[in-house]
């Protein structure tokens, strides 16, 4: 939840935390929205990378022991505009699409929806894919506060993924 104590474990996390603290010290009238696993039709992101790799590779290993909630940037933008239209209720909020999934299962869904059938996606442990930044095994965001405060219905991740991929075509 938004009230849980933050515990950044990377430089990236430290800078996000420092940014939140700086905003809170500057004004009482703030709305900080935390999100995760952000993707869209534009720019570089996980969905576009998995479509590209799946189209070019015959096999792919994807982490299965990290779970979270993907966020379609369009849905986040709609929610931000809706919240602003209702008026800022100061605080920290979480927003991501509904549901929970691993990176592996997310990749399988991306390929299924994109019609990629020639790539064998295999689950791998986090330890098999070392990265400079440590990533949490569980990064699911509780969105109850945002939904209650702003009365916004949040779409399910797979429905949003389908819309995103359709928009890419």
Backbone bond lengths (Angstrom), bond angles and torsions (degrees), N, CA, C in turn:
res aa  C-N    CA-C-N  psi(-1)  N-CA   C-N-CA  omega(-1)  CA-C   N-CA-C  phi
1 X - - - 1.454 - - 1.528 109.29 -
2 X 1.299 114.74 170.92 1.463 120.40 179.02 1.523 111.96 -67.03
3 X 1.321 116.54 -22.55 1.462 120.67 -178.06 1.531 112.85 -86.44
4 X 1.326 118.22 -10.68 1.461 120.54 177.71 1.524 110.09 -62.68
5 X 1.321 116.82 146.80 1.454 121.51 177.33 1.521 109.00 -67.18
6 X 1.324 115.84 131.13 1.461 119.39 178.36 1.519 109.43 -77.27
7 X 1.324 114.85 147.46 1.458 120.32 -178.03 1.529 108.58 -144.91
8 X 1.333 116.94 72.14 1.464 119.32 -178.19 1.525 111.35 -60.90
9 X 1.328 115.79 140.14 1.466 119.26 179.98 1.532 111.96 -125.01
10 X 1.338 115.48 24.53 1.462 120.07 176.16 1.527 108.60 -156.30
11 X 1.323 116.48 167.66 1.459 121.08 177.25 1.529 109.18 -61.33
12 X 1.317 116.80 -40.25 1.461 121.63 178.33 1.532 110.55 -58.68
13 X 1.317 116.77 -48.33 1.462 121.48 178.26 1.521 112.11 -63.55
14 X 1.335 116.05 -39.69 1.466 120.16 178.05 1.529 111.15 -60.72
15 X 1.332 117.33 -42.54 1.466 120.33 -178.31 1.529 111.03 -69.88
16 X 1.332 117.73 -36.31 1.463 120.00 176.35 1.527 110.22 -63.87
17 X 1.310 116.95 -43.83 1.464 122.10 179.18 1.528 110.51 -63.29
18 X 1.323 116.61 -44.10 1.467 120.80 179.48 1.529 110.41 -62.36
19 X 1.316 117.32 -38.08 1.462 121.58 177.44 1.518 111.65 -63.24
20 X 1.327 116.95 -43.70 1.463 120.87 178.00 1.530 111.21 -61.47
21 X 1.322 116.04 -43.81 1.470 120.52 179.94 1.522 110.32 -63.34
22 X 1.328 117.14 -43.15 1.468 121.32 -179.48 1.532 110.90 -61.67
23 X 1.320 117.10 -43.28 1.468 120.54 178.68 1.519 110.30 -61.42
24 X 1.334 117.09 -45.47 1.462 121.01 -178.53 1.528 112.73 -65.59
25 X 1.332 116.17 -28.44 1.464 119.63 179.28 1.531 112.00 -79.54
26 X 1.331 116.69 -20.76 1.466 120.89 -177.48 1.524 113.41 -86.11
27 X 1.333 117.31 -29.61 1.463 120.14 -175.15 1.517 111.11 -156.74
28 X 1.304 115.29 155.81 1.461 120.14 173.30 1.528 110.61 -92.17
29 X 1.327 116.71 -12.62 1.462 122.02 -176.08 1.531 109.65 -102.04
30 X 1.323 115.95 73.27 1.456 120.49 -177.59 1.524 110.88 -128.41
31 X 1.323 114.87 154.72 1.463 122.06 171.65 1.525 105.94 -133.80
32 X 1.315 115.61 106.87 1.463 121.68 176.40 1.521 106.77 -98.65
33 X 1.326 116.12 127.71 1.468 120.31 178.67 1.525 108.28 -116.49
34 X 1.316 115.43 116.82 1.463 121.75 175.59 1.522 108.05 -90.86
35 X 1.316 115.91 139.25 1.457 120.33 178.18 1.521 108.96 -138.22
36 X 1.320 116.72 177.70 1.466 120.76 -177.88 1.524 110.10 -153.02
37 X 1.294 116.29 156.12 1.460 124.52 172.93 1.535 111.12 48.61
38 X 1.307 117.24 50.00 1.460 123.44 -175.20 1.527 111.79 -75.30
39 X 1.326 115.39 135.82 1.465 121.30 178.34 1.529 109.88 -148.15
40 X 1.339 115.96 162.91 1.457 121.53 174.93 1.524 108.63 -164.73
41 X 1.317 114.59 -174.07 1.467 120.61 176.29 1.524 111.13 -74.09
42 X 1.312 117.09 -15.46 1.455 122.21 -170.45 1.528 111.75 -111.26
43 X 1.319 116.56 154.96 1.452 121.52 175.38 1.522 113.03 68.44
44 X 1.323 114.82 -171.00 1.462 121.08 178.89 1.520 108.56 -93.50
45 X 1.326 116.81 132.21 1.455 120.68 177.43 1.522 109.44 -162.76
46 X 1.312 116.60 172.27 1.458 122.78 -173.91 1.532 112.65 -60.16
47 X 1.309 117.96 -43.83 1.468 120.69 -177.77 1.520 110.49 -61.59
48 X 1.312 116.57 -49.21 1.470 119.64 -179.38 1.533 111.38 -64.26
49 X 1.328 116.46 -38.06 1.472 120.01 178.81 1.523 111.16 -64.75
50 X 1.336 118.19 -43.73 1.466 121.22 -179.58 1.522 111.61 -67.09
51 X 1.308 117.96 -33.92 1.475 120.27 175.52 1.522 109.30 -66.93
52 X 1.321 116.75 -45.11 1.460 120.85 179.70 1.536 111.07 -63.05
53 X 1.336 117.26 -48.96 1.466 120.37 -179.87 1.529 111.78 -65.12
54 X 1.330 116.38 -40.21 1.457 120.43 179.99 1.507 112.89 -65.52
55 X 1.319 117.17 -30.32 1.468 121.78 179.35 1.525 111.96 -77.31
56 X 1.343 116.95 -23.78 1.459 120.85 -174.84 1.528 114.02 -107.56
57 X 1.341 117.49 -18.86 1.462 120.78 -173.90 1.521 110.90 -110.49
58 X 1.330 115.49 151.10 1.469 118.29 175.99 1.525 111.35 -92.49
59 X 1.351 116.87 -16.45 1.467 119.62 174.38 1.518 109.61 -149.29
60 X 1.345 113.61 154.50 1.448 120.48 -174.21 1.519 109.01 -152.75
61 X 1.320 118.03 133.78 1.456 122.47 175.18 1.516 109.79 -102.31
62 X 1.333 116.56 127.81 1.469 120.78 -177.70 1.527 109.02 -131.31
63 X 1.311 115.65 139.67 1.469 122.79 -176.33 1.528 111.54 -61.49
64 X 1.328 115.14 129.79 1.468 120.77 -179.74 1.530 112.96 -107.94
65 X 1.329 117.41 -14.03 1.466 119.12 -174.17 1.532 113.35 -101.75
66 X 1.322 116.55 24.17 1.460 122.96 169.42 1.523 106.69 -124.92
67 X 1.318 116.28 124.46 1.460 119.98 179.67 1.528 109.95 -121.48
68 X 1.318 113.97 150.75 1.458 120.09 -179.88 1.512 110.70 -165.94
69 X 1.324 114.76 -161.57 1.453 121.18 -179.01 1.521 109.01 -127.63
70 X 1.331 117.94 111.71 1.467 120.48 178.23 1.530 110.71 -63.23
71 X 1.322 115.90 154.86 1.458 121.86 179.12 1.523 109.65 -132.68
72 X 1.309 116.03 118.04 1.456 121.75 174.11 1.530 106.97 -79.64
73 X 1.327 117.71 122.30 1.459 122.18 -175.28 1.529 112.02 -55.92
74 X 1.319 117.56 -34.59 1.467 120.91 177.87 1.532 110.58 -60.39
75 X 1.333 116.43 -45.73 1.468 120.38 179.53 1.524 111.50 -63.42
76 X 1.318 117.29 -38.60 1.460 121.57 176.97 1.525 110.07 -63.23
77 X 1.334 117.31 -44.96 1.464 121.05 179.66 1.526 111.36 -61.84
78 X 1.327 117.04 -43.62 1.475 121.16 178.04 1.520 109.93 -60.09
79 X 1.330 117.35 -43.49 1.462 121.72 -179.31 1.523 111.48 -65.63
80 X 1.324 117.24 -41.04 1.470 120.52 179.39 1.524 110.10 -63.51
81 X 1.327 117.13 -45.83 1.466 119.89 179.28 1.528 111.39 -63.39
82 X 1.318 117.24 -39.86 1.468 120.79 178.24 1.525 110.53 -64.08
83 X 1.322 117.22 -41.93 1.464 120.96 179.25 1.528 110.62 -65.43
84 X 1.318 117.28 -43.06 1.463 120.75 179.12 1.530 110.98 -63.85
85 X 1.323 116.90 -37.94 1.464 121.08 179.70 1.534 111.16 -64.54
86 X 1.322 116.86 -32.44 1.473 120.74 179.19 1.523 111.63 -81.12
87 X 1.317 116.37 -18.41 1.465 120.86 -178.58 1.518 110.71 103.83
88 X 1.312 115.27 135.35 1.465 120.65 -177.10 1.524 110.73 -65.19
89 X 1.315 114.71 125.48 1.457 122.01 167.72 1.524 103.81 -103.71
90 X 1.334 117.73 106.29 1.461 120.43 -172.35 1.532 113.09 -52.29
91 X 1.329 114.83 139.24 1.450 120.21 176.49 1.513 113.11 153.44
92 X 1.320 113.63 -179.36 1.465 122.42 176.23 1.520 106.88 -102.96
93 X 1.332 115.87 135.21 1.459 122.05 -178.34 1.523 109.99 -132.03
94 X 1.317 114.75 155.53 1.459 121.96 173.00 1.524 108.75 -108.41
95 X 1.328 115.57 141.53 1.466 119.92 172.40 1.515 109.27 -145.26
96 X 1.307 115.11 126.48 1.464 123.90 168.68 1.518 104.18 -156.37
97 X 1.315 116.09 169.80 1.460 117.73 177.36 1.518 110.02 -67.32
98 X 1.331 116.51 163.73 1.458 121.62 179.00 1.524 110.39 -74.28
99 X 1.324 115.90 154.45 1.453 121.70 177.59 1.518 112.15 100.61
100 X 1.307 115.00 170.34 1.467 122.90 -178.11 1.525 107.40 -137.98
101 X 1.330 116.35 139.90 1.468 120.05 -177.70 1.530 109.64 -157.75
102 X 1.333 116.27 156.06 1.464 120.87 173.73 1.527 109.02 -88.64
103 X 1.327 116.33 164.09 1.467 120.37 175.77 1.532 110.13 -59.72
104 X 1.314 116.40 -40.08 1.471 121.14 179.05 1.528 110.95 -60.31
105 X 1.338 116.70 -52.57 1.460 119.94 -178.61 1.534 111.46 -66.07
106 X 1.320 116.96 -32.82 1.457 121.07 176.06 1.533 109.54 -63.04
107 X 1.326 116.34 -43.95 1.471 120.42 178.17 1.523 111.00 -62.29
108 X 1.336 116.94 -43.94 1.469 120.10 177.96 1.533 110.55 -58.15
109 X 1.336 116.95 -41.90 1.466 120.90 178.91 1.528 111.04 -67.05
110 X 1.318 117.35 -41.58 1.473 121.42 177.72 1.518 109.64 -57.46
111 X 1.319 116.48 -48.56 1.470 120.36 -178.98 1.524 111.37 -65.01
112 X 1.315 117.14 -43.10 1.473 120.11 179.71 1.527 110.46 -59.92
113 X 1.324 117.01 -48.89 1.471 121.35 -177.43 1.526 111.07 -67.83
114 X 1.339 117.30 -35.68 1.465 121.46 179.90 1.527 112.48 -80.64
115 X 1.333 117.53 -5.63 1.462 121.14 179.17 1.513 114.06 77.50
116 X 1.320 117.19 24.19 1.467 121.51 178.96 1.522 107.93 -89.99
117 X 1.333 116.23 115.18 1.465 120.43 -176.48 1.525 113.37 -118.72
118 X 1.315 117.28 -9.91 1.467 119.99 -173.02 1.529 114.11 -91.80
119 X 1.323 118.03 -2.20 1.462 121.28 -177.71 1.525 110.07 -105.27
120 X 1.323 115.86 124.59 1.464 122.02 177.29 1.529 108.75 -86.41
121 X 1.328 116.37 106.37 1.462 121.42 -179.26 1.519 108.38 -92.42
122 X 1.346 115.15 122.99 1.461 120.95 -178.13 1.520 110.55 -114.91
123 X 1.335 117.20 142.84 1.465 119.77 177.81 1.528 110.86 -77.13
124 X 1.333 115.66 138.51 1.466 120.55 175.12 1.529 108.98 -132.01
125 X 1.337 115.86 157.93 1.465 121.79 176.15 1.531 109.88 -78.12
126 X 1.305 116.07 156.26 1.459 121.54 175.59 1.525 110.69 -54.93
127 X 1.321 116.53 -38.83 1.467 120.93 -178.79 1.534 112.94 -63.81
128 X 1.324 117.20 -20.74 1.474 121.38 179.28 1.528 111.94 -83.92
129 X 1.334 117.14 -8.00 1.463 121.59 -179.34 1.528 108.24 -132.28
130 X 1.336 115.70 74.88 1.469 118.98 -175.81 1.529 111.76 -67.62
131 X 1.330 115.50 137.57 1.458 122.02 176.29 1.522 108.23 -130.45
132 X 1.334 116.71 155.56 1.470 118.89 179.06 1.530 112.58 -61.46
133 X 1.333 116.49 -37.13 1.466 120.51 -178.83 1.529 110.21 -94.18
134 X 1.313 115.58 132.82 1.465 120.79 175.81 1.527 108.43 -72.87
135 X 1.324 117.07 135.29 1.461 121.05 -179.32 1.523 109.47 -118.10
136 X 1.327 116.74 143.08 1.467 119.58 -178.83 1.533 111.87 -71.53
137 X 1.315 115.79 147.90 1.463 119.90 176.14 1.517 111.29 -76.87
138 X 1.326 116.61 -24.15 1.466 121.24 -178.65 1.521 108.44 -133.37
139 X 1.330 116.75 109.82 1.463 120.17 -178.70 1.526 111.29 -128.17
140 X 1.317 116.01 38.98 1.463 121.59 178.88 1.528 108.82 -77.33
141 X 1.324 115.91 129.91 1.458 121.30 -179.51 1.528 110.64 -98.04
142 X 1.325 116.36 133.20 1.461 122.07 174.93 1.529 107.19 -84.15
143 X 1.327 117.12 120.65 1.458 122.35 -174.59 1.525 113.36 -105.52
144 X 1.326 117.77 10.38 1.463 121.52 -175.22 1.535 112.26 -57.34
145 X 1.320 117.38 -41.17 1.471 121.13 -178.60 1.524 111.01 -62.83
146 X 1.319 117.80 -44.49 1.464 121.79 -180.00 1.530 110.77 -64.20
147 X 1.330 115.89 -45.40 1.468 120.01 -179.26 1.523 111.01 -63.64
148 X 1.322 117.44 -42.50 1.466 121.26 -178.31 1.531 110.85 -69.40
149 X 1.324 116.92 -43.90 1.455 121.32 -176.82 1.523 112.06 -67.01
150 X 1.327 116.97 -42.34 1.459 120.57 -172.87 1.530 114.31 -109.15
151 X 1.330 117.41 -3.93 1.460 120.32 177.26 1.514 113.69 61.46
152 X 1.302 115.99 36.48 1.467 120.86 -176.06 1.520 110.33 -103.16
153 X 1.325 116.22 132.07 1.456 121.91 174.31 1.526 107.74 -85.70
154 X 1.316 116.64 128.71 1.466 121.46 -176.80 1.528 109.03 -102.18
155 X 1.339 117.36 128.30 1.471 120.24 -179.47 1.534 112.84 -68.00
156 X 1.332 114.87 153.66 1.457 123.10 175.55 1.528 109.19 -71.80
157 X 1.325 116.84 141.91 1.465 121.89 -173.67 1.528 113.01 -54.96
158 X 1.329 118.18 -40.53 1.470 119.32 -175.23 1.521 111.50 -70.14
159 X 1.325 117.64 -37.05 1.467 120.87 176.49 1.530 110.11 -62.53
160 X 1.319 116.01 -42.30 1.468 120.79 179.41 1.522 111.60 -68.69
161 X 1.316 117.10 -40.13 1.465 120.74 177.00 1.524 109.99 -59.95
162 X 1.316 116.75 -43.53 1.467 121.35 179.38 1.541 109.94 -60.12
163 X 1.336 117.03 -44.89 1.478 120.15 179.29 1.526 110.47 -62.65
164 X 1.318 117.27 -42.24 1.459 121.04 -179.76 1.530 110.91 -61.37
165 X 1.313 116.89 -48.52 1.470 120.73 -178.19 1.522 110.28 -65.30
166 X 1.311 118.30 -38.86 1.473 120.76 176.01 1.515 110.45 -61.19
167 X 1.335 117.46 -38.83 1.453 120.99 179.14 1.536 112.59 -69.02
168 X 1.324 116.92 -23.38 1.470 120.94 177.98 1.529 111.57 -74.49
169 X 1.325 115.52 -28.59 1.476 119.98 -173.95 1.508 112.74 -76.64
